[in-house]
Amino acid sequence: MSNKIATVATAIEQSKKLAIANAFGRAAQHYDKSAAFQRQVGHQLIELMPMQQVQCSNPSVIDIGCGTGYFSAKLQQQGFAVTAADLSSEMLLQAHKRCGNHCLYLQTDAENIAMANDSYDYAFSNLALQWCDDLSIPLRELQRVVRADGVILFTTLIEGSLNELKHAWSQIDDKPHVNRFKTQQRIEAEIAQSGLMIETLECNSVTVYYSSAMKLMRDLKGIGATHLQQQRQAGLIGRQTFIELELAYDYFRLDNGLLPATYQVCFGVLKNA
């Protein structure tokens, strides 16, 4: 019986991963048009890289959840030997169009990275690990593929992200429309479970501004982030519902006429204990 339960659990997990890969694959060609927030956060993460940590002229890095390769290109331009890694083959195709033969490309799962132990000096992951149910699992994989004196840098979303959107939807129905994210305390606990040592862990608010709720929803769709980890009733959202959403979101409109979309972002720099 236990083997049957394990098989079912594995099948469910694989189905979830396929759904995530498909959501981002559909967004791949137009992702960059909607990814200003992701770029802002990733640039802040790059600034945390302790360049003196690895004493070599061409340090290696794996960019986990590389998407269209924006930061793979930035890292390569800074002198890194980059492996651009993503669950979505469509995203890797876009990354190759951007980076050409300057990077290596790897279609892989962050929870089961298809690379040998001690392959890299650094691991870099910008806004990808929130799709993993247990952060300690991908962190242990990153610890495995990064050398003992290496560094793991990541960002992930935490509880409180998109609260304005969540509040607006709550005025319309009781269905989940916004992903639930981990608390900072759970992030810290799962880092501890991974066996890694925290060098830096900062959680900051990052706000993006829109002229309408519809433009926010288009950006979320444009980056593939409308996939929900929790289940919801399937079906298209009608025009009237979007009108109601605009009216509900208007509660947050600022004096300058813009609507805020606030994310809570965790920035982490980790090392071997």
Secondary structure, 3 states (H helix, E strand, C coil): CHHHHHHHHHHHHHHHHHHHHHHHHHHHHHHHHHCHHHHHHHHHHHCCCCHHHCCCCCCEEEEECCCCCHHHHHHHHCCCEEEEEECCHHHHHHHHHHHHHHCEEEECECCECCCCCCCEEEEEEECCHHHCCCCHHHHHHHHHHEEEEEEEEEEEECCCCCHHHHHHHHCCCCCCCCCCCCCHHHHHHHHHHHCEEEEEEEEEEEEEEECCHHHHHHHHHHCCCCCCCCCCCCCCCCHHHHHHHHHHHHHHCCCCCCEEEEEEEEEEEEEEC
